[in-house]
């Protein structure tokens, strides 16, 4: 049923933790205007009217973040840094993230703010490090409860384990297969997950609440939550079985009308879909060239078509950082924000509520992305939570599975870690069938780099099971299938055509497969057919090739329908096991694995 309650479940713990010491945060600020408002009241400051009500205008603080992905501990490598643009045009990086620090920053930000809401844009769980993923993300839900999260949309990763598991995360209860992990059991989320555009195919109704309304002393702010319509293309078929995903704009507009009829005029959309800013610096001035010119991608069209009744858009999915204004259908600028990923940033937005109209004074909206720096005190309750779950995970996570001689990164068109994982899956495939020819790996399944510097006490260069889990947390199996050479060529062309035409997904390839990717061309022609070779010989369109992929790709995921057409399937072990076996067999303390050169794909720009 639609949610209009102002209260959370009774077990809700409200804002009980306060921290005084906090270094000044570095911010990027966007503002829609500087209109002076008569009788205004800053958040937490009430102007008496008849001794009971504040003045006409009330600032409401909206703190938001997105794409946490269960990163309770500070993320490693580039995943744990943000880039900051300096006044002289240079950039520097800042270590950021970790819920011990996120909690401190959020709690400090709320101090003195009597009207404060904390919201999220989806992918709070899924693709999580071992400390959370090993326990089906119960630790992350516990952490979000302690963070006093008020509301979040679902993201695509909330469906990694299917709708029933998502319902368990919302409502509580022990895992149906693995049972309870602690004597306390699992109570579920204190905050509502919103899934307005995710329908049960049988009932044609949302599987979770479509919207929720925050209320305090006459101030009402409605939240509508959606995930990207294309979720079935990037989640395993089993995870979205029995569900349909509707258009984001149509859904938001529908429920905005519902809220308006209920007298809720101030509305925020939580959208798990995003854009790509023109700069990787979190404090890039998105609006400098003109409203919206600094961001591209799906969120732009969504923002331009969502009804003007919606006052702000909190977005996610692309792991980008931006604070932009994009004109609504009426031609009025509207704030659109995203706070990168992994808890490295949060967005601080001021919504000025007009008590007379019940709406937001849009010309007064201001927003800033703030860095979750690690130079502040750790939140003790988060340290305790991490310690509890690490104690349970340690016997599994601390086991060494290999050695590396340097950082093995996961960024770039072809990444060193992508090559390593493809090689591991090829080796596992050849254990299953010696005739296996090659392996293909989707880049989105590689969630973190392997770093040389010891993260805990394991020693430099040691790769632990926990680190491997963080890289490949999905538990996909390694599958073998037969394809013709013509189908293999088509698969490579699907990287840059069809569903992937606008945003290419370049598969990581095993040793022996080489080709040229010419980005000066368009569409499928960007993959140069005559350049595709296996072990130095041109791929024969009429020949049969044995290909190893993970089960997600084998089902046609990530916009590769041809990979769903293979024959003679053989299912092997999970992909993390394949990586573990490869690292163990090919590395030692005296002979660690060197980072691959990432020279199998020749890129022409």
HELIX and SHEET records of a PDB file:
HELIX    1   1 UNK A   77  UNK A   80  5                                   4    
HELIX    2   2 UNK A   99  UNK A  110  1                                  12    
HELIX    3   3 UNK A  130  UNK A  133  1                                   4    
HELIX    4   4 UNK A  138  UNK A  146  1                                   9    
HELIX    5   5 UNK A  156  UNK A  159  5                                   4    
HELIX    6   6 UNK A  163  UNK A  171  1                                   9    
HELIX    7   7 UNK A  229  UNK A  233  5                                   5    
HELIX    8   8 UNK A  237  UNK A  240  5                                   4    
HELIX    9   9 UNK A  248  UNK A  261  1                                  14    
HELIX   10  10 UNK A  298  UNK A  305  1                                   8    
HELIX   11  11 UNK A  362  UNK A  364  5                                   3    
HELIX   12  12 UNK A  380  UNK A  397  1                                  18    
HELIX   13  13 UNK A  416  UNK A  432  1                                  17    
HELIX   14  14 UNK A  443  UNK A  445  5                                   3    
HELIX   15  15 UNK A  465  UNK A  471  1                                   7    
HELIX   16  16 UNK A  485  UNK A  494  1                                  10    
HELIX   17  17 UNK A  498  UNK A  500  5                                   3    
HELIX   18  18 UNK A  523  UNK A  526  5                                   4    
HELIX   19  19 UNK A  529  UNK A  531  5                                   3    
HELIX   20  20 UNK A  551  UNK A  554  1                                   4    
HELIX   21  21 UNK A  557  UNK A  559  5                                   3    
HELIX   22  22 UNK A  561  UNK A  565  5                                   5    
HELIX   23  23 UNK A  575  UNK A  586  1                                  12    
SHEET    1   A 5 UNK A  27  UNK A  31  0                                        
SHEET    2   A 5 UNK A 366  UNK A 371 -1                                        
SHEET    3   A 5 UNK A 345  UNK A 354 -1                                        
SHEET    4   A 5 UNK A  57  UNK A  65 -1                                        
SHEET    5   A 5 UNK A  40  UNK A  41  1                                        
SHEET    1   B 4 UNK A  27  UNK A  31  0                                        
SHEET    2   B 4 UNK A 366  UNK A 371 -1                                        
SHEET    3   B 4 UNK A 345  UNK A 354 -1                                        
SHEET    4   B 4 UNK A 359  UNK A 360 -1                                        
SHEET    1   C 7 UNK A  27  UNK A  31  0                                        
SHEET    2   C 7 UNK A 366  UNK A 371 -1                                        
SHEET    3   C 7 UNK A 345  UNK A 354 -1                                        
SHEET    4   C 7 UNK A  57  UNK A  65 -1                                        
SHEET    5   C 7 UNK A 116  UNK A 120  1                                        
SHEET    6   C 7 UNK A 151  UNK A 153  1                                        
SHEET    7   C 7 UNK A 192  UNK A 194  1                                        
SHEET    1   D 2 UNK A  81  UNK A  85  0                                        
SHEET    2   D 2 UNK A  91  UNK A  95 -1                                        
SHEET    1   E 2 UNK A 198  UNK A 200  0                                        
SHEET    2   E 2 UNK A 243  UNK A 245 -1                                        
SHEET    1   F 6 UNK A 211  UNK A 216  0                                        
SHEET    2   F 6 UNK A 219  UNK A 227 -1                                        
SHEET    3   F 6 UNK A 266  UNK A 272  1                                        
SHEET    4   F 6 UNK A 312  UNK A 315  1                                        
SHEET    5   F 6 UNK A 333  UNK A 339  1                                        
SHEET    6   F 6 UNK A 321  UNK A 327 -1                                        
SHEET    1   G 2 UNK A 276  UNK A 277  0                                        
SHEET    2   G 2 UNK A 295  UNK A 296 -1                                        
SHEET    1   H 2 UNK A 400  UNK A 403  0                                        
SHEET    2   H 2 UNK A 462  UNK A 464 -1                                        
SHEET    1   I 5 UNK A 508  UNK A 509  0                                        
SHEET    2   I 5 UNK A 438  UNK A 441 -1                                        
SHEET    3   I 5 UNK A 544  UNK A 550  1                                        
SHEET    4   I 5 UNK A 477  UNK A 484 -1                                        
SHEET    5   I 5 UNK A 567  UNK A 574 -1                                        
SHEET    1   J 4 UNK A 537  UNK A 538  0                                        
SHEET    2   J 4 UNK A 533  UNK A 534 -1                                        
SHEET    3   J 4 UNK A 513  UNK A 518 -1                                        
SHEET    4   J 4 UNK A 601  UNK A 604  1                                        
END                                                                             
